[in-house]
Amino acid sequence: MSVQKLGEECIVYANEKDLAYLKENMEQFAVESFKVKLEKSPVDLVGGVTIMNLNGTKTIHNTLDSRLKEAKRRLSATVAEKLGVI
């Protein structure tokens, strides 16, 4: 999970539906070594979460949009390689 990857106290941002799910199931995502706070106001995301440490210096985007962008980047590189462009 993104919270464990960040490895420190953090704030989780999600859309309304995902935020409701996280609130109901927070004990499943509990990390004993540090505190995880859910942002009370939903954010405009298609799905998934954005995790930020408390001082705002580290952010993990684990959203549907960020995953699709990464898949597009990898696919574009693969296609370019097969076509001999790179």
Secondary structure, 3 states (H helix, E strand, C coil): CHHHHHCCCEEEEECHHHHHHHHHCHHHHCCCCCCEEECCCCCCCCCEEEEEECCCCCEEEEEHHHHHHHHHHHHHHHHHHHCCCC
